[in-house]
Amino acid sequence: MSAERLAASVGEHFPDATTTVDPFGVVLVDVPADAWVEAATFVRDLGGCTYFDWLSAVDDLDEGFAVVLHVYSVTDRVHARLRTHVPKDAAELPTLTGVYRGASWHERETAEMFGVAFAGHPNPKPLLLPVEFEGHPLRKDFVLASRVAKAWPGAKEPGESDHTAAPSRRRVRPPGKPDVDEWREMYGGGDG
């Protein structure tokens, strides 16, 4: 199935979805959160997108989170990217582990890093962070403790760091080339 045909099929089956094909041939599908699992199943079964590539989220600040899924059809060489939005105060989606087994690890990572819960996930325990860790580090409102405890050394604007000026460096000349002042002393100075 071609990318254009897959986009048209998804659009017919999900009237609330927005489908387009980008200039690189990737089918882009925006679906409501309540059609998340059904859309992923449709793209897998009808579109042949059986290869699960990745799943993650994007913090859209006040708009909540955009959860993004990328799958691929090996036989037709068609990429599909499904996206849905969930509000920040109720960031929860049903799990896709029943549709794509590879989604398990990605959903666990997204839950830890962004705080998006995946209802029905078979193993929702922490994956990357220690159990005692508080917060979700990939949220844009997450404060990095190292930035609070220590000034950022890469400050570029005056007043952003404790240093007023960069330390001077000694000029290094290529071997065998004397300093201009040394040269003048050795050979009788002069302007020309």
C-alpha positions as CSV (number, residue, x, y, z in Angstrom):
1,M,0.0,0.0,0.0
2,S,1.4,3.4,-0.9
3,A,1.7,6.3,1.6
4,E,-1.0,8.3,-0.1
5,R,-3.4,5.3,-0.1
6,L,-2.7,4.6,3.6
7,A,-3.3,8.2,4.5
8,A,-6.6,8.1,2.6
9,S,-7.7,4.8,4.2
10,V,-6.9,6.2,7.7
11,G,-8.8,9.4,6.9
12,E,-11.9,7.4,5.8
13,H,-11.9,5.1,8.8
14,F,-11.2,7.8,11.4
15,P,-13.1,10.9,10.5
16,D,-11.8,12.8,13.5
17,A,-8.2,12.2,12.4
18,T,-6.0,14.5,10.4
19,T,-3.8,12.7,7.8
20,T,-1.2,14.1,5.5
21,V,1.9,12.8,3.7
22,D,5.0,14.9,4.2
23,P,7.5,15.6,1.4
24,F,9.6,12.5,2.4
25,G,6.6,10.1,2.0
26,V,5.9,9.7,5.7
27,V,2.2,9.3,6.6
28,L,1.4,11.7,9.4
29,V,-1.7,10.9,11.4
30,D,-3.1,12.9,14.3
31,V,-5.8,11.0,16.2
32,P,-7.8,11.7,19.3
33,A,-6.6,9.9,22.4
34,D,-9.7,7.7,22.6
35,A,-8.8,6.3,19.1
36,W,-5.1,5.7,19.9
37,V,-5.1,1.9,20.1
38,E,-7.6,1.5,17.3
39,A,-5.5,3.7,14.9
40,A,-2.3,1.8,15.7
41,T,-4.1,-1.5,15.1
42,F,-5.5,-0.2,11.8
43,V,-2.2,1.0,10.6
44,R,-0.6,-2.3,11.5
45,D,-3.3,-4.6,10.0
46,L,-4.5,-2.7,7.0
47,G,-1.4,-0.6,6.3
48,G,1.1,-3.4,6.8
49,C,3.1,-1.3,9.3
50,T,4.2,-4.3,11.3
51,Y,7.7,-2.9,12.3
52,F,7.6,-0.9,15.5
53,D,10.3,1.7,15.4
54,W,9.8,4.0,18.5
55,L,7.4,5.7,20.8
56,S,8.0,8.9,22.8
57,A,6.4,12.1,23.9
58,V,6.9,15.9,23.5
59,D,6.1,18.4,26.2
60,D,3.9,21.0,24.6
61,L,3.7,23.0,27.9
62,D,0.2,24.3,28.4
63,E,-1.2,22.0,25.6
64,G,-0.1,18.9,27.4
65,F,1.9,16.1,25.8
66,A,2.0,14.9,22.3
67,V,2.7,11.1,22.3
68,V,4.2,10.0,19.0
69,L,4.5,6.5,17.5
70,H,6.6,5.7,14.5
71,V,6.0,2.4,12.6
72,Y,7.1,1.0,9.2
73,S,5.9,-1.3,6.5
74,V,8.9,-3.4,5.5
75,T,7.1,-4.8,2.4
76,D,5.8,-1.5,1.0
77,R,8.5,0.7,2.5
78,V,6.0,3.1,4.0
79,H,6.6,5.1,7.2
80,A,3.7,6.1,9.4
81,R,3.9,8.5,12.4
82,L,0.8,8.5,14.7
83,R,0.4,11.3,17.2
84,T,-2.1,12.1,19.9
85,H,-2.4,14.7,22.6
86,V,-3.1,14.2,26.3
87,P,-3.6,16.9,28.9
88,K,-0.9,17.5,31.4
89,D,-3.1,17.0,34.4
90,A,-4.5,13.7,33.1
91,A,-1.7,12.3,31.0
92,E,-2.8,8.8,30.4
93,L,-3.2,6.6,27.3
94,P,-4.1,2.9,26.9
95,T,-1.0,0.7,26.3
96,L,0.0,-0.4,22.8
97,T,1.8,-3.5,24.1
98,G,-1.1,-5.7,22.7
99,V,-0.6,-4.2,19.3
100,Y,3.2,-3.9,19.2
101,R,5.3,-5.9,21.7
102,G,8.2,-3.5,21.2
103,A,6.1,-0.7,22.7
104,S,6.7,-2.0,26.3
105,W,10.2,-0.5,26.8
106,H,9.3,2.8,25.1
107,E,6.1,3.2,27.1
108,R,8.0,2.6,30.3
109,E,10.6,5.2,29.3
110,T,7.9,7.7,28.3
111,A,6.1,7.2,31.6
112,E,9.3,7.8,33.6
113,M,10.7,10.7,31.7
114,F,7.4,12.6,30.9
115,G,4.9,11.2,33.4
116,V,2.5,9.9,30.8
117,A,0.8,6.8,32.2
118,F,-0.1,3.8,30.0
119,A,-3.1,2.1,31.3
120,G,-2.9,-1.7,31.1
121,H,0.8,-1.9,30.7
122,P,2.0,-5.4,31.8
123,N,5.2,-4.2,33.6
124,P,5.0,-0.5,34.6
125,K,7.9,-0.5,37.0
126,P,10.8,2.1,36.6
127,L,13.2,1.5,33.8
128,L,16.0,4.0,33.9
129,L,15.7,6.1,37.1
130,P,16.2,5.0,40.7
131,V,13.0,4.2,42.6
132,E,13.5,7.1,44.9
133,F,13.8,9.7,42.1
134,E,11.1,12.3,42.1
135,G,9.9,14.1,39.0
136,H,10.0,13.6,35.3
137,P,13.3,14.9,33.8
138,L,12.2,15.5,30.2
139,R,9.3,17.8,31.2
140,K,10.1,21.4,30.3
141,D,9.2,22.5,33.8
142,F,11.6,20.1,35.5
143,V,14.4,22.0,37.3
144,L,17.8,20.5,36.9
145,A,19.5,20.4,40.3
146,S,22.9,21.0,38.9
147,R,21.9,24.3,37.5
148,V,20.6,25.4,40.9
149,A,23.6,24.3,42.8
150,K,26.3,25.5,40.4
151,A,26.4,28.3,37.9
152,W,26.5,27.3,34.3
153,P,30.1,27.5,33.0
154,G,29.1,28.2,29.5
155,A,27.5,31.6,30.2
156,K,28.0,34.0,27.3
157,E,26.4,37.2,28.5
158,P,28.1,39.6,31.0
159,G,26.8,39.0,34.5
160,E,25.7,35.4,33.8
161,S,28.6,33.9,35.6
162,D,31.1,34.6,38.3
163,H,33.9,35.4,35.8
164,T,34.2,38.9,34.5
165,A,36.4,38.1,31.6
166,A,37.9,35.0,30.1
167,P,41.5,34.2,31.3
168,S,44.1,35.3,28.9
169,R,46.1,32.8,27.0
170,R,49.8,33.0,26.0
171,R,50.3,33.4,22.3
172,V,52.1,30.5,20.9
173,R,54.3,31.1,17.8
174,P,55.4,28.5,15.4
175,P,58.8,27.0,16.0
176,G,61.7,29.1,14.6
177,K,59.8,32.3,14.4
178,P,61.0,34.9,16.9
179,D,58.9,37.6,18.5
180,V,58.9,40.9,16.6
181,D,60.6,42.7,19.5
182,E,63.3,40.1,19.8
183,W,63.8,40.3,16.0
184,R,64.3,44.1,16.2
185,E,66.8,43.8,19.0
186,M,68.8,41.1,17.2
187,Y,69.0,42.9,13.8
188,G,69.0,46.6,14.7
189,G,65.3,47.4,14.8
190,G,63.9,49.8,12.3
191,D,60.5,50.1,10.7
192,G,61.1,48.4,7.5
